[in-house]
Every structure is written in C-alpha cells, then in structure tokens.
Amino acid sequence: MTAIVIGAFFVGAASTLLVNSSRIAQRSRDVAVANSFAEDKVEEQRSIGYLGLIVGTTNITTQLPAELAKPRNATLTISQHTTAVKKVLLTMEYNDQGKQKTYKYTTYVGELGVGQY
C-alpha cells in the first residue's frame, strides 16, 4: 500500500514536471520567433532609409509568422522623432498560453543613416 502511494506521488510529480517543461519550451520558441520577425522587419525599415520611410501606422498582422498563436496582431508605426530622425516602432501581440503578450521594438533612422544623427 505504501509503495502505491509513493509511486502515485512520483507519477504526479513527473507529469507536472513534463507539462511545465513543455510550456516553457513553447514560450521560448514563441519569443525566439517573435524576436526573429522583429529583427527582420526592423532591418527592412533601416534598409529603406530615412527618405523612404513614410510617417504613419501600418497593420502588418498578415506578415506575422504562423507559429505565433492567434489571436495575434502587429503594427509598424513611423513617426518624426526630430527634424532629421524618424522613429520606427514595431508593436506585436500574440496569445501566450491564454494570455495576450505585447512586445515593442524601437529603432531610429537618421538622414545620415542609422546611428548617424
């Protein structure tokens, strides 16, 4: 009888450990996918250059990777930070195991290039 109780305890603990491990792994994959997408999108904007960046907000939800759980959405906002510098803000939201996660990535592009203002 004691062996059954001890065995049940260990089985319960092991299953809890496996479930938590799986959740952490999924969360890590989501963050990696989101960061990779953001990095690519920000580099794309930097490549366009100061003069090619148009001030305004664009919905880029359809460009988000399919690996990110729905509901998900993303916007790219370009604003005039100073006379010779534009601010690029990427806002991304996705479902993270039942909770909505929001990430914001910002960069600045100057007339003379990135970091040259």
Phi and psi restraints in degrees (value plus and minus 20) as a CYANA .aco file:
   2 THR   PHI     -82.3   -42.3
   2 THR   PSI     -59.3   -19.3
   3 ALA   PHI     -83.7   -43.7
   3 ALA   PSI     -57.1   -17.1
   4 ILE   PHI     -86.0   -46.0
   4 ILE   PSI     -64.1   -24.1
   5 VAL   PHI     -83.2   -43.2
   5 VAL   PSI     -66.0   -26.0
   6 ILE   PHI     -84.5   -44.5
   6 ILE   PSI     -62.4   -22.4
   7 GLY   PHI     -81.8   -41.8
   7 GLY   PSI     -62.7   -22.7
   8 ALA   PHI     -83.5   -43.5
   8 ALA   PSI     -58.3   -18.3
   9 PHE   PHI     -81.6   -41.6
   9 PHE   PSI     -66.8   -26.8
  10 PHE   PHI     -86.6   -46.6
  10 PHE   PSI     -58.4   -18.4
  11 VAL   PHI     -84.4   -44.4
  11 VAL   PSI     -63.3   -23.3
  12 GLY   PHI     -82.6   -42.6
  12 GLY   PSI     -63.9   -23.9
  13 ALA   PHI     -85.1   -45.1
  13 ALA   PSI     -60.6   -20.6
  14 ALA   PHI     -85.8   -45.8
  14 ALA   PSI     -61.3   -21.3
  15 SER   PHI     -87.8   -47.8
  15 SER   PSI     -58.0   -18.0
  16 THR   PHI     -82.3   -42.3
  16 THR   PSI     -62.7   -22.7
  17 LEU   PHI     -81.5   -41.5
  17 LEU   PSI     -63.4   -23.4
  18 LEU   PHI     -85.5   -45.5
  18 LEU   PSI     -62.0   -22.0
  19 VAL   PHI     -83.7   -43.7
  19 VAL   PSI     -66.1   -26.1
  20 ASN   PHI     -84.3   -44.3
  20 ASN   PSI     -59.6   -19.6
  21 SER   PHI     -82.4   -42.4
  21 SER   PSI     -61.3   -21.3
  22 SER   PHI     -84.4   -44.4
  22 SER   PSI     -62.4   -22.4
  23 ARG   PHI     -83.9   -43.9
  23 ARG   PSI     -62.5   -22.5
  24 ILE   PHI     -85.0   -45.0
  24 ILE   PSI     -61.0   -21.0
  25 ALA   PHI     -82.9   -42.9
  25 ALA   PSI     -63.0   -23.0
  26 GLN   PHI     -84.6   -44.6
  26 GLN   PSI     -63.2   -23.2
  27 ARG   PHI     -81.5   -41.5
  27 ARG   PSI     -60.7   -20.7
  28 SER   PHI     -84.1   -44.1
  28 SER   PSI     -62.3   -22.3
  29 ARG   PHI     -82.9   -42.9
  29 ARG   PSI     -63.1   -23.1
  30 ASP   PHI     -81.0   -41.0
  30 ASP   PSI     -65.0   -25.0
  31 VAL   PHI     -84.3   -44.3
  31 VAL   PSI     -60.6   -20.6
  32 ALA   PHI     -84.3   -44.3
  32 ALA   PSI     -63.1   -23.1
  33 VAL   PHI     -84.8   -44.8
  33 VAL   PSI     -64.4   -24.4
  34 ALA   PHI     -82.8   -42.8
  34 ALA   PSI     -64.1   -24.1
  35 ASN   PHI     -84.7   -44.7
  35 ASN   PSI     -60.5   -20.5
  36 SER   PHI     -83.9   -43.9
  36 SER   PSI     -64.5   -24.5
  37 PHE   PHI     -80.7   -40.7
  37 PHE   PSI     -67.1   -27.1
  38 ALA   PHI     -81.6   -41.6
  38 ALA   PSI     -63.9   -23.9
  39 GLU   PHI     -81.0   -41.0
  39 GLU   PSI     -64.7   -24.7
  40 ASP   PHI     -83.7   -43.7
  40 ASP   PSI     -63.5   -23.5
  41 LYS   PHI     -87.3   -47.3
  41 LYS   PSI     -61.0   -21.0
  42 VAL   PHI     -86.5   -46.5
  42 VAL   PSI     -62.0   -22.0
  43 GLU   PHI     -83.0   -43.0
  43 GLU   PSI     -56.8   -16.8
  44 GLU   PHI     -80.3   -40.3
  44 GLU   PSI     -63.3   -23.3
  45 GLN   PHI     -87.5   -47.5
  45 GLN   PSI     -59.9   -19.9
  46 ARG   PHI     -82.4   -42.4
  46 ARG   PSI     -57.7   -17.7
  47 SER   PHI     -86.6   -46.6
  47 SER   PSI     -50.3   -10.3
  48 ILE   PHI     -83.3   -43.3
  48 ILE   PSI     -58.7   -18.7
  49 GLY   PHI      70.4   110.4
  49 GLY   PSI     143.9   183.9
  50 TYR   PHI     -74.2   -34.2
  50 TYR   PSI     -71.6   -31.6
  51 LEU   PHI     -87.7   -47.7
  51 LEU   PSI     -48.0    -8.0
  52 GLY   PHI    -103.0   -63.0
  52 GLY   PSI     -34.1     5.9
  53 LEU   PHI     -99.5   -59.5
  53 LEU   PSI     102.7   142.7
  54 ILE   PHI    -121.1   -81.1
  54 ILE   PSI     107.3   147.3
  55 VAL   PHI     -83.8   -43.8
  55 VAL   PSI     111.8   151.8
  56 GLY   PHI     128.2   168.2
  56 GLY   PSI    -199.0  -159.0
  57 THR   PHI    -137.0   -97.0
  57 THR   PSI     113.9   153.9
  58 THR   PHI    -143.5  -103.5
  58 THR   PSI     113.2   153.2
  59 ASN   PHI    -101.5   -61.5
  59 ASN   PSI      99.0   139.0
  60 ILE   PHI    -137.5   -97.5
  60 ILE   PSI       7.0    47.0
  61 THR   PHI     -76.3   -36.3
  61 THR   PSI     -60.3   -20.3
  62 THR   PHI     -86.7   -46.7
  62 THR   PSI     -35.5     4.5
  63 GLN   PHI    -110.1   -70.1
  63 GLN   PSI     -29.4    10.6
  64 LEU   PHI     -83.7   -43.7
  64 LEU   PSI     125.8   165.8
  65 PRO   PHI     -82.4   -42.4
  65 PRO   PSI     122.1   162.1
  66 ALA   PHI     -84.8   -44.8
  66 ALA   PSI     -40.2    -0.2
  67 GLU   PHI     -86.5   -46.5
  67 GLU   PSI     -43.3    -3.3
  68 LEU   PHI     -98.4   -58.4
  68 LEU   PSI     110.1   150.1
  69 ALA   PHI     -87.4   -47.4
  69 ALA   PSI     125.1   165.1
  70 LYS   PHI    -103.3   -63.3
  70 LYS   PSI     134.6   174.6
  71 PRO   PHI     -93.3   -53.3
  71 PRO   PSI     124.5   164.5
  72 ARG   PHI    -162.6  -122.6
  72 ARG   PSI     131.5   171.5
  73 ASN   PHI    -178.5  -138.5
  73 ASN   PSI     141.2   181.2
  74 ALA   PHI    -172.4  -132.4
  74 ALA   PSI     124.9   164.9
  75 THR   PHI    -152.4  -112.4
  75 THR   PSI     132.1   172.1
  76 LEU   PHI    -141.4  -101.4
  76 LEU   PSI      97.7   137.7
  77 THR   PHI    -135.6   -95.6
  77 THR   PSI     106.3   146.3
  78 ILE   PHI    -134.8   -94.8
  78 ILE   PSI     107.4   147.4
  79 SER   PHI    -153.9  -113.9
  79 SER   PSI     140.0   180.0
  80 GLN   PHI    -104.0   -64.0
  80 GLN   PSI      86.8   126.8
  81 HIS   PHI     -96.6   -56.6
  81 HIS   PSI     -71.9   -31.9
  82 THR   PHI    -158.1  -118.1
  82 THR   PSI    -196.0  -156.0
  83 THR   PHI     -75.1   -35.1
  83 THR   PSI     -60.4   -20.4
  84 ALA   PHI    -134.6   -94.6
  84 ALA   PSI      -6.6    33.4
  85 VAL   PHI    -155.1  -115.1
  85 VAL   PSI     112.8   152.8
  86 LYS   PHI    -130.2   -90.2
  86 LYS   PSI     123.1   163.1
  87 LYS   PHI    -121.3   -81.3
  87 LYS   PSI     111.9   151.9
  88 VAL   PHI    -133.0   -93.0
  88 VAL   PSI      99.9   139.9
  89 LEU   PHI    -140.7  -100.7
  89 LEU   PSI      99.7   139.7
  90 LEU   PHI    -125.4   -85.4
  90 LEU   PSI     100.0   140.0
  91 THR   PHI    -133.6   -93.6
  91 THR   PSI     108.2   148.2
  92 MET   PHI    -151.2  -111.2
  92 MET   PSI     114.8   154.8
  93 GLU   PHI    -150.6  -110.6
  93 GLU   PSI     121.2   161.2
  94 TYR   PHI    -174.5  -134.5
  94 TYR   PSI     144.7   184.7
  95 ASN   PHI     -99.9   -59.9
  95 ASN   PSI      99.6   139.6
  96 ASP   PHI    -133.4   -93.4
  96 ASP   PSI      68.4   108.4
  97 GLN   PHI      33.0    73.0
  97 GLN   PSI      28.2    68.2
  98 GLY   PHI      75.7   115.7
  98 GLY   PSI     -29.9    10.1
  99 LYS   PHI    -138.5   -98.5
  99 LYS   PSI     121.2   161.2
 100 GLN   PHI    -100.3   -60.3
 100 GLN   PSI     100.9   140.9
 101 LYS   PHI    -120.8   -80.8
 101 LYS   PSI     118.9   158.9
 102 THR   PHI    -143.0  -103.0
 102 THR   PSI     110.5   150.5
 103 TYR   PHI    -145.3  -105.3
 103 TYR   PSI     120.5   160.5
 104 LYS   PHI    -146.0  -106.0
 104 LYS   PSI     111.6   151.6
 105 TYR   PHI    -143.0  -103.0
 105 TYR   PSI     112.5   152.5
 106 THR   PHI    -147.6  -107.6
 106 THR   PSI     121.6   161.6
 107 THR   PHI    -163.8  -123.8
 107 THR   PSI     145.1   185.1
 108 TYR   PHI    -145.7  -105.7
 108 TYR   PSI     119.6   159.6
 109 VAL   PHI    -145.3  -105.3
 109 VAL   PSI     103.6   143.6
 110 GLY   PHI    -120.8   -80.8
 110 GLY   PSI     146.8   186.8
 111 GLU   PHI     -76.7   -36.7
 111 GLU   PSI     -53.9   -13.9
 112 LEU   PHI    -109.3   -69.3
 112 LEU   PSI     -19.0    21.0
 113 GLY   PHI      97.8   137.8
 113 GLY   PSI     157.1   197.1
 114 VAL   PHI     -86.6   -46.6
 114 VAL   PSI     107.3   147.3
 115 GLY   PHI      53.1    93.1
 115 GLY   PSI      -9.7    30.3
 116 GLN   PHI    -137.3   -97.3
 116 GLN   PSI      25.1    65.1
